[in-house]
Amino acid sequence: MTRTMAMIALAMLPISGCMQSPAPEPFPQDVADAWVQRFAAHDAAGIAALYTEDAQLLPPDMEVVGGRAAIQEFVAKNNPPGGPAFEFATIETLVLGDYAHRQGSFTVKGPDGTALESGKFIELWKKVDGKWLIHRDMWSRNAPATAPPATDARPDEPS
């Protein structure tokens, strides 16, 4: 009998491997879109509400900004009304249980719509009480394009 049970268990192994796990939860794009809308509206309090209580901003060339109140103050200071417009693009998202990752790019636009600078960002999201919030937020500017090195040769002369 024990041998028969072992054979049945072995026969069931391939079947159990075929069972599908539940589909992963989609990335909370609606919250990411709300962040962009609130940023464009210069709504510092609304933006801060999209972060966890113990969230951290990791801005370039600055100390870490921790907690919702500090994030609200940072956003109010660094995104005042009348400031430049930004465009954001998502490059990659991945949901892993109660955490999600988002990577993207941004472009700063002048009043006439020309690109002034560009950069990239990465966010760690966390599900808190069933609600997706940003937990860590880091960004940096791309290096400006560099001019080719100057040469002494004229364009029609070989160098």
Secondary structure, DSSP 8 states (H G I E B T S, - for coil): -HHHHHHHHHHHHHHHHHS---------HHHHHHHHHHHHTT-HHHHHTTEEEEEEEE-TTS--EESHHHHHHHHHHHS-TT--EEEEEEEEEEEETTEEEEEEEEEEE-TTS-EEEEEEEEEEEEEETTEEEEEEEEEEE----------SS-TTS--
